Amino acid sequence: MKEYTTESIRNIALASHSSAGKTMLAEAMLHLTGATTRLGRVEDGTTISDFDEEEIRRGISLYTSVLPVEYRDVKINLLDTPGYTDFIGEVISALRVADGAIIVVDSVAGAEVGTEIAWNYCNTFQLPRFVVINKMDRDNANFQKALASIQNLTETRLIPVQLPWGEKASFQGVIDLITMKAYKGDGKTIVDIPAEYRSAAEEARFALVEAAAEGEDELLEKYLESGELSNEEVVRGLKAVIRQGSFVPVFATSATTETGIFRLLDAIVDFFPSPAEIAPVKAIGKNGEEELLTASDSGPLAAYVWKTTADPFVGKQTFFRVYSGMVTSDSRVWNQNKGVEERFGTVSIPRGKENIPVKVIHSGDIGVVPKLSETVTGNTLGDKAHPLTLPVPEYPNALYRVAIFPKTQADSTKISPTLTRLCEEDMTLSWYNEPATLQTILQGMGDQHIDVAIRRAETKFQVNLLIGEPKVPYQETITRKATAMYRHKKQTGGAGQFGEVHLRVEPLADKDFDFTWEVFGGAISQTYAASIQKGIQNVMKEGVLAGYPIRGVLVAVYDGKEHPVDSKPVAFEIAGREAFKLAFKDAGPVLYEPIMNVQIIVPEENMGDVLGDLNTRRARVQGMNTEKGRSVITATVPLAEMLRYTTQLRSLTGGRGIFNMELAGYEMVPPHIQAEIVAQRQKELAEKREE
């Protein structure tokens, strides 16, 4: 591959709902530009983009692939992202380093939930975008209907740059409204617009020229005077309005028949900005001051790591985009986030699973380097003398949790490092040890997401993991004051043990635990206070009511007795522990459960079903509103009722509903549910004792 400088690069993300045809669109571009000798197919597992064995097995993209397409002396870095909502983290990472996006839409299905999610994230990153209505050769394909469905998502005007030449089985090419010519098949045969399409084309051309005229004052003046613009002026004007985000151009294609692809490639080169033309990027300098970076090889080095992968054969691969400066092979770079120096070996240009070694990666380009030891996704690489940090995008909260268990004893030692490595690769995956339930919890965006992570642990790291239902991290506390005493006495031959503790417990609102010493007159020595506290805190970890941690308790030791010979720290530890248990049981013990703030976005027609389902989940609906055919419900719901909600919402809404949730706080468990939890816990403990 030849060397491309900043002005000759376009970084473009392909984003959409699952199965709109992003991967095949990229495949067609690679094939038509001569990068591949034959057109791969998703069904056969032969595409350049979906090379991972798990992607081939499932027939969907799971990871973002970088696919450089060389056309008209420009390198177009296509970032083919997954469409399935579980893998939204990959989409966010790709959009973070793209300078434009192509929203691919199925001509039959029109705008779907994934289309809307991709569109909204493009808004977040303020990316200029195209809409490509793909699969125009399908039965029931309808260009105008698909176009109207996308227009419903946005206030921004959509403006066709092409019209389809026929639809369904008779789709044979595109009518280009800039050149006012018809391009047959792959676009190599150019003819006059057929008579039956001429009036529609002229009407659409009029709207296109009008939109282009808004790009510059000079063009607007000329248009108002003469009513027409030259083709060069239309391209110039469109370039401006597309980059401003005031219009979104619309194209028609069929990736599988390679129809409409060349004119789309022309539009990518003509309309999308190169890294040199985007607004300066904000970075944080050494002393926290903001610096503006433009894509220039002579600038200070700033490369953002947007993706990392682990591979058993080639080791860790780190994908980065250079925002300023340039990267060369066999160089040293500074990781400002980790405060370490990394050594770059051979830098390469990625194309699917292949890496093409190069000497230098210019500003604005995307590259990959193997075997960095410390660097993870979201880090910034630069120069130690001029350290910079680039901002990391916000990723959605995890929605789906599972408990992780090792399959064998050998696997148990590898769980922590394996989960850590998986989570370093994927910003929407996280894990933690839950002290309340003593479980290892892996959380992600949905069941498919978790399933892929578990399989990845197996194939890439040779660690076999089992998954189970996570327990809810309840907490135990008290509702009233209570007192108790306990005497620990052990005097059977040899040295004895003696300790007597009188204590009081009270609910505590603003702290987890407080311990006070109210013993006067030396009934027991204060040297035993630490032992008594240790005994109490050991009980607080394991719970009294149902085996969950205890929170919000004040303990006051006010009396006791000691023996001049037999009293020892261990005796008071036991006495403190048992006195606390007795007092706790007498203080109106209750369970508290985590409550989540939940926001659910569903099509209007599914609103009733979703609300009905929420009512069965002890939800308290806080608000509802509807905009553009989508209903937004906000509610607070106990976590216990939300453990498998991702799957349930998809089945209720045909995959079109989405939600997010975060912890709101803890509330008391209703008495009838508390009784069930306590009974279940007693049963588990009884079974353990029998074992």
C-alpha angles and dihedrals in degrees: 000000000000123000117268124199126213097271091053097056131091120186107201128173121210108214134169148113115308116283097016088124107259095141093049091047090056090044091053091050091051092048097046093048091052098250089122130030097218138027111255123216129220091219091056094044090236102122121120091227102050099052101136112105090232091054091050091048093050098036093228136096113259100171136037112258125200112225116179112204118194113212133152091353090303127113112220110199102206114198106203106202131193116260098203108102093229088071098051090126089070090052093050091049091050095046088049090066099032125097094202140010137218113211106206117206130190109238091222103040096037118191112002133178092274089052090055094046091050091047093051092049090050086055090050091054092038092231125170108235148189128214114220116193100206135187092042088160093064123111108264092020109161119181097188094046092049090047092052091050091057093044086059089063098057147037089215112101117248113216121191113229088181138027122210116255096225127333138240112003091353095057101125107156147320134285107223114214095198097056093024090225133122117240113205122213112322090005101257093111111067120189139162116279109272112252095246091059099041100091093047090048093050092050091049091045089055091056091046094052090046089054092046091052089062090063096079135015090230092055092046091053092050092047093050090050101043104016091227142077130200119250090254090052091048090054091047093049094045091050089057098046093045092052091046088053093233093120134025116208119223126214135184124222147155106210095189092057091036091235120157093007101119094052089049090052090050090052092050090054094042102041110027118080124247116231087261091060101049122098114275113276120238118235133173116240132210098284096038094266119139120249127191114222127200122192103263130140089221094054126097112286115264118162121172118214105220101167140020128185133187118221124181092217105042099021125224117354119203118200117200141172119218111226096174135006121011138271125229132190118263095023135129122240134184122238102210094188094055097030092231137118118240127200116224116213118184114346117212143186108241121226110176106301093340121092117205109206116228134176097228138017111209128219111286095024131116120234143165133223128187133228105014107165106208108017119109136177112296096029124127120225120203148123119316091220091053106028117189134181122206119207120263116222122242114259123204121260118263113266105184126056133190133178113239124217130178116246093216137012089256090057093052094072091052098049098091099047092042095051090045091054093047091051092047088060097046121045093198093055120081139161138197142166110253107217092194093061101019089233131134106234125203115191132190143143100287148330094285090051092052092043091054091048092051092049090047090054088053099046102033102032102023092233117137114212133183123207130215141171111289116236117235112253097236121178129216124221142151134252103202146020121278138167133209141168132208131188118204111199127170115165109153109135124313121022113359133209125228134169134146122191130187113192143168127214126204133178112261118204107190104033138047095229142358129181125199132183113220100163111129130184095030098278085153128009116254088229086081092056093091092051092049090048091049091053091049094048092050088057090047090059094053100034133223106230104045107346099272127126117275119234137178102031132139114203120196119187106206107164146001146138136254135194120230092228110017101043111107135163091255091055092054091044089057093042092049091048095050095042089052092051091052094047092046093054089051096048100075096266116209139176122240121204133202113259120204131211103227130192116191124189115194138158110273093246091060095051095098094050093048093049090048090051092048090055089061089053098060089251123166107211110218100183148342132203136165130217130169094350093309123110121212116203122188118194144151113239133175112254089232088068096046103054095107099020094120091067094041094051092050092053092046093051103030090251093305099106122088132183143179131200141186135182113278098178142275129300135181117274113239110257097245092052091044090055090054093049093048092047091049090049093050089051092052092049091049090052091049091052090052091053 
